[in-house]
């Protein structure tokens, strides 16, 4: 049952006391919040709440609690608001409590960048965004350039990103006197390359093309070539061309113990070029780990696992030389380790984001880097190659050439 109560006749503290005593078992309810706030303000003004003593104020508070149904602490808030402003108003929420920093357009831009560069790690993608703004003036990356690596992964998990791009990760006798069994010691100088082979797979007993992957230990400058077979007749011309593609003088050649490299013709070629030859030691799997890790991060990511007939090796080699190698050396950031000594005296490697850069930028940052270049190369010419295209433009051209090739 709904009953309307008229309280304008209650004007003294004594009337308030009698009202509370007579309605101890009665509950009151004001229909809307706006009416409750308005009635509270009118009651405080009618009884001149700021003037009576402490006991009288206590009765008025009980009166407000009884009629409005609010708790004691909430009524005290009303009184404080009335004391400060002369009114009791309902606080309205802010229109936008949390402003979204990264928009749908940013997420789509991130997805497009990942598609161009093959979903690099979070730090590498952040570095690409920074380079896009600072070096190439692509202002659409301004917000993504300031994103944290952790939140970048959050955006990759968002629905907008997943609708824009879906990514699937596929599930990988007699000792020779040629070459010295030891780990290369570059001592901070470029030119000591790690070399490994990658096979494109068999199909019905037919061999696929082979890739020769060479990575410089200090700068991570990388050259990938393709050959039909890994016999000496096919390999020697490609090795000669591969060494010629490095802008600096090659001083060391390190490989595993495979016969494709550990043979007299390869040794004669390296000896002619005054390149020392080393090979991996037994039970030291990290000796050639750099080249093996690049096999997955570069070769398999861009060329996949599907069988490719050997007759296409020259066509693929042109794609690698003209498009993939320039992209990974001038436009793809890499981590570079820093060695620290722990409290226990052990040496440990750390990979800070601040040291991430492209292989070419790493080459330029080395002390006396000009001395390491070949006589036919100089940094002015290499700078023109690096700045000719932005990272995204180079990736687009590389992808277009890949689609055309395959």
C-alpha positions in Angstrom: 0.0 0.0 0.0 1.3 3.5 -0.9 0.7 6.4 1.5 1.6 10.0 0.9 3.1 11.8 3.9 3.1 15.6 4.2 6.0 16.7 6.5 5.7 20.5 6.1 4.0 20.6 9.5 7.2 19.4 11.2 9.2 22.5 11.9 10.7 22.1 15.4 13.2 19.7 16.9 10.6 18.6 19.4 8.3 17.6 16.6 11.1 15.6 15.0 11.7 13.8 18.3 8.0 12.9 18.6 7.9 11.8 15.0 10.9 9.4 15.5 9.3 7.9 18.7 6.0 7.4 17.0 7.3 5.8 13.8 9.9 3.4 15.2 8.2 0.4 13.4 7.3 2.3 10.2 9.5 2.3 7.0 9.5 5.2 4.6 10.5 5.3 0.9 10.9 8.2 -1.5 10.3 7.0 -5.0 13.2 8.6 -7.0 16.7 9.5 -6.1 16.2 13.0 -7.4 13.2 13.4 -5.0 15.4 12.1 -2.1 18.2 14.7 -2.8 15.6 17.5 -3.2 13.8 16.6 0.1 17.1 16.3 2.0 18.2 19.7 0.9 14.8 21.3 1.7 14.8 19.7 5.2 18.3 20.9 6.0 17.4 24.4 4.9 14.1 24.3 6.8 15.7 23.4 10.1 18.8 25.6 9.6 21.0 22.6 10.2 24.1 24.6 10.8 22.7 26.5 13.8 21.4 23.9 16.4 23.6 22.1 18.9 25.1 18.7 18.6 22.1 16.8 20.2 19.6 18.5 17.9 21.8 17.8 14.9 21.8 14.1 15.8 18.0 14.0 15.8 17.9 15.7 12.4 20.4 13.1 11.0 18.2 10.3 12.4 15.2 12.0 10.8 16.9 12.1 7.4 18.0 8.5 7.7 14.5 7.3 8.6 12.7 9.0 5.7 15.3 8.6 2.9 16.5 5.1 3.9 20.1 6.1 3.4 22.9 5.0 5.8 24.3 7.3 8.4 27.6 7.8 6.5 25.7 8.7 3.3 23.6 11.2 5.2 26.8 12.7 6.6 28.1 13.1 3.0 24.9 15.0 2.2 25.4 17.3 5.2 29.1 17.9 4.2 28.0 18.8 0.6 25.3 21.1 2.0 27.9 22.8 4.3 30.3 23.3 1.4 27.9 24.3 -1.4 24.6 25.1 0.1 23.0 22.4 -2.0 22.6 18.6 -2.1 23.1 17.5 -5.6 23.6 14.0 -7.1 27.1 13.6 -8.4 27.0 12.7 -12.1 29.5 10.3 -13.6 32.1 11.7 -16.0 31.2 11.3 -19.6 34.4 9.4 -20.4 36.1 8.0 -17.3 38.7 6.0 -19.3 39.7 7.4 -22.6 40.9 4.8 -25.1 44.4 5.6 -26.3 44.8 3.0 -29.0 42.0 3.1 -31.6 40.6 0.5 -34.0 42.7 2.2 -36.7 45.9 1.6 -34.6 45.1 -2.1 -34.2 44.5 -2.5 -37.9 47.8 -0.7 -38.6 49.5 -3.0 -36.2 48.0 -6.0 -38.0 49.1 -4.7 -41.3 52.6 -4.1 -40.0 52.8 -7.7 -38.6 51.6 -9.0 -42.0 54.3 -7.1 -43.8 57.1 -8.2 -41.5 55.9 -11.7 -40.6 54.8 -11.1 -37.0 58.1 -10.2 -35.4 58.6 -10.2 -31.6 57.0 -7.4 -29.6 60.2 -5.4 -29.1 61.1 -5.7 -32.8 57.6 -4.5 -33.8 57.8 -1.6 -31.4 61.2 -0.7 -32.9 59.7 -0.7 -36.4 57.0 1.7 -35.2 59.6 4.0 -33.7 61.6 3.9 -36.9 58.5 4.6 -39.0 57.9 7.9 -37.0 61.5 9.1 -36.3 63.3 8.1 -39.5 60.7 7.8 -42.2 58.1 10.4 -41.0 55.1 8.0 -41.1 53.0 9.9 -38.5 50.2 7.3 -38.4 52.5 5.3 -36.2 52.8 8.0 -33.5 50.7 6.3 -30.9 52.1 2.8 -31.6 55.6 4.2 -31.3 54.9 4.9 -27.6 53.2 1.6 -26.8 54.6 -0.8 -24.2 55.7 -4.2 -25.4 53.3 -5.9 -23.0 50.3 -3.9 -24.3 51.3 -4.6 -27.9 50.7 -8.2 -27.2 47.3 -7.2 -25.7 46.3 -5.6 -29.0 47.4 -8.7 -30.9 44.9 -10.6 -28.8 42.0 -8.2 -29.5 39.1 -9.1 -31.6 39.9 -6.4 -34.2 43.3 -7.7 -34.7 42.1 -11.3 -35.0 39.5 -10.3 -37.6 42.1 -8.4 -39.6 44.7 -11.1 -39.5 44.7 -14.8 -38.6 48.2 -16.4 -38.1 48.9 -20.1 -37.8 52.2 -21.4 -36.5 53.1 -24.8 -38.0 54.5 -27.6 -36.0 60.8 -29.3 -37.0 83.5 -41.6 -39.1 86.8 -40.4 -39.9 87.9 -36.9 -38.6 88.8 -34.4 -41.3 91.9 -32.3 -41.1 90.2 -29.5 -43.0 89.3 -26.5 -40.8 90.0 -26.0 -37.1 87.7 -27.2 -34.4 87.1 -24.1 -32.3 84.7 -21.3 -31.7 85.3 -18.1 -33.8 86.8 -15.2 -31.9 85.8 -12.0 -33.7 86.7 -9.7 -30.8 84.0 -7.2 -31.8 85.0 -7.0 -35.5 82.6 -7.8 -38.3 83.5 -10.4 -40.9 83.3 -13.7 -39.0 80.3 -15.4 -40.6 78.4 -18.5 -39.4 77.1 -20.7 -42.3 74.5 -23.4 -42.4 72.4 -25.1 -45.0 68.6 -25.5 -45.1 66.8 -28.0 -47.3 63.4 -27.3 -48.8 62.2 -30.9 -48.5 61.7 -34.0 -50.7 58.6 -35.0 -52.7 58.2 -38.5 -54.2 62.0 -39.0 -53.9 62.9 -35.8 -55.6 65.1 -33.3 -53.7 64.1 -29.7 -53.3 66.3 -26.6 -53.4 68.9 -25.9 -50.8 69.5 -22.6 -49.1 72.9 -21.4 -47.8 72.4 -19.1 -44.8 75.4 -17.0 -43.7 75.2 -14.7 -40.7 77.9 -12.3 -39.3 78.4 -12.9 -35.6 78.9 -9.3 -34.6 76.4 -7.3 -36.8 74.0 -10.2 -37.6 74.3 -9.1 -41.3 72.8 -12.0 -43.2 73.1 -13.3 -46.7 70.8 -16.1 -48.0 71.4 -17.9 -51.3 69.8 -20.9 -53.0 71.4 -23.7 -54.9 70.1 -26.7 -56.8 72.4 -29.2 -55.0 75.0 -28.9 -52.3 77.7 -30.6 -54.3 81.0 -28.7 -54.9 80.2 -27.8 -58.5 77.0 -25.9 -57.5 78.2 -24.6 -54.1 81.5 -22.9 -54.9 80.1 -20.3 -57.3 77.3 -19.5 -54.8 79.8 -19.2 -51.9 81.9 -16.8 -54.0 78.8 -14.7 -54.7 77.6 -14.8 -51.1 80.9 -13.6 -49.7 80.9 -10.8 -52.3 77.5 -9.6 -51.1 78.8 -8.7 -47.6 79.8 -5.0 -47.5 82.7 -5.7 -45.2 85.8 -8.0 -45.5 85.1 -11.6 -44.6 87.8 -12.8 -42.2 86.3 -16.1 -40.8 84.1 -18.9 -42.1 82.5 -21.2 -39.5 80.2 -24.1 -40.2 79.2 -27.5 -38.9 81.0 -30.7 -40.0 78.9 -31.3 -43.1 80.8 -32.4 -46.2 79.2 -29.6 -48.3 81.6 -27.1 -46.6 84.3 -29.3 -45.1 86.0 -30.2 -48.4 89.1 -29.3 -50.3 87.5 -27.1 -52.9 85.8 -24.9 -50.3 89.0 -24.8 -48.3 90.9 -23.7 -51.4 88.4 -21.0 -52.1 88.6 -19.6 -48.5 92.4 -19.9 -48.5 92.5 -17.9 -51.7 90.4 -15.2 -50.1 92.5 -15.3 -46.9 89.6 -16.4 -44.8 90.2 -18.6 -41.8 88.0 -21.8 -41.7 86.6 -23.2 -38.4 84.1 -25.8 -37.6 81.9 -26.8 -34.7 83.3 -28.8 -31.8 81.8 -32.1 -30.6 79.2 -31.6 -27.8 79.2 -27.8 -28.3 75.8 -27.2 -29.9 76.0 -23.4 -29.4 79.0 -23.1 -31.7 76.8 -22.5 -34.7 73.6 -21.6 -32.9 73.4 -18.1 -34.5 73.0 -19.5 -38.0 70.7 -22.2 -36.9 68.4 -19.7 -35.1 68.3 -17.5 -38.2 67.3 -20.6 -40.2 64.0 -20.5 -38.4 63.6 -16.8 -37.9 64.4 -15.9 -41.6 64.5 -18.8 -44.0 61.6 -20.9 -42.7 59.5 -17.8 -41.9 59.8 -16.4 -45.4 60.3 -19.5 -47.6 58.3 -22.0 -45.6 58.6 -25.8 -45.6 56.8 -26.8 -48.8 58.8 -28.7 -51.4 60.2 -26.5 -54.2 61.8 -28.3 -57.2 65.5 -27.8 -57.7 65.2 -26.2 -61.1 63.7 -23.0 -59.5 66.9 -22.4 -57.5 68.2 -19.6 -59.9 64.9 -17.8 -59.8 64.7 -18.0 -56.0 68.3 -16.8 -55.7 67.4 -13.6 -57.6 64.6 -13.0 -55.2 66.9 -13.5 -52.2 69.6 -11.3 -53.6 67.4 -8.4 -54.9 64.7 -8.3 -52.2 65.0 -10.5 -49.1 68.7 -9.8 -48.2 68.3 -6.0 -48.4 65.1 -6.2 -46.3 66.6 -8.2 -43.5 69.8 -6.2 -43.3 68.5 -2.7 -43.7 64.9 -2.8 -42.4 64.5 -5.6 -39.9 65.5 -4.9 -36.3 67.4 -7.5 -34.3 68.3 -8.0 -30.6 72.0 -7.6 -29.7 73.2 -9.1 -26.5 75.1 -7.3 -23.7 77.3 -9.4 -21.4 77.1 -8.6 -17.7 78.8 -10.2 -14.7 76.4 -11.5 -12.0 77.0 -11.2 -8.2 78.3 -14.8 -8.3 80.9 -13.9 -10.9 79.2 -15.6 -13.8 78.8 -13.9 -17.2 75.2 -13.7 -18.4 73.7 -12.2 -21.6 70.9 -9.7 -21.6 69.0 -8.4 -24.6 67.8 -4.8 -23.7 65.3 -3.1 -26.0 67.6 -0.1 -26.2 70.2 -2.1 -28.1 67.8 -3.3 -30.8 68.6 -2.1 -34.3 69.0 -3.3 -37.8 72.2 -5.1 -38.8 73.3 -2.2 -40.9 72.8 0.3 -38.0 74.9 -2.1 -35.8 77.6 -2.1 -38.4 77.7 1.7 -38.4 77.8 1.8 -34.6 81.0 -0.2 -34.4 84.2 1.7 -33.6 86.4 2.2 -36.7 83.7 0.6 -38.8 84.9 2.3 -42.0 88.1 0.2 -41.8 86.1 -3.0 -42.0 84.4 -2.2 -45.3 85.6 -3.5 -48.6 87.5 -1.1 -50.8 84.5 -1.0 -53.2 82.1 0.0 -50.4 81.6 3.1 -48.3 78.9 4.3 -45.9 77.6 7.0 -48.2 76.6 4.4 -50.7 75.2 2.1 -48.1 73.2 4.9 -46.5 71.6 5.5 -49.8 70.4 1.9 -49.9 69.2 2.1 -46.3 67.2 5.3 -46.7 65.9 4.7 -50.2 62.8 2.9 -48.8 61.0 2.9 -45.5 60.7 -0.3 -43.5 57.2 -0.8 -44.6 57.9 0.0 -48.3 60.8 -2.5 -48.3 58.5 -5.1 -46.8 55.8 -4.5 -49.3 58.2 -4.8 -52.2 59.7 -7.9 -50.8 56.2 -9.5 -50.3 55.2 -8.5 -53.9 58.4 -10.1 -55.3 57.8 -13.2 -53.2 54.2 -13.5 -54.5 55.5 -13.1 -58.1 58.3 -15.6 -57.6 56.3 -18.3 -55.9 
